[in-house]
Amino acid sequence: MAVAVALGAFGAHGLKEMLTQEMLDIFETGVRYHFYHAIGLLFIGVITHWLPDSLLLQWSGWLMVAGIVIFSGSLYSLSISGLRWLGAITPVGGLCFIAGWIMLATTLWQTM
């Protein structure tokens, strides 16, 4: 979450004069999803205390990490570089996020 805060501040202050509003919005989307999934990772960490051997829970966490790197990372890179083809990578990160949340929900459902 500290990285998300730092990148958010960098985007709001360091990139404000350098990027168009469209590119700033793209950067902000990366930061927003970075935050959401960092919170998800904290939640997974807490649940892991009670379910340390759950493979689904472990995969959920790794998929969220992959999603942050691929989804948010591609948006950060796209906004700073202007290379639009990087947007083609973004949905792969989104799929990682979706799969991670499904695995987390499945883990919770199985424990009920």
Buried (B, 14 or more C-beta within 10 A) or exposed (E): EEEBEEBBEBBEEEBEEEBEEEBBEBBBBBBBBBBBBBEBBEBBEEBBEEBEEBEBBBBBBBBBBBBBEBBBBBBBBBBBEEEEEBEEBBEEBBBBBEBBBEBBEBBBEEEE
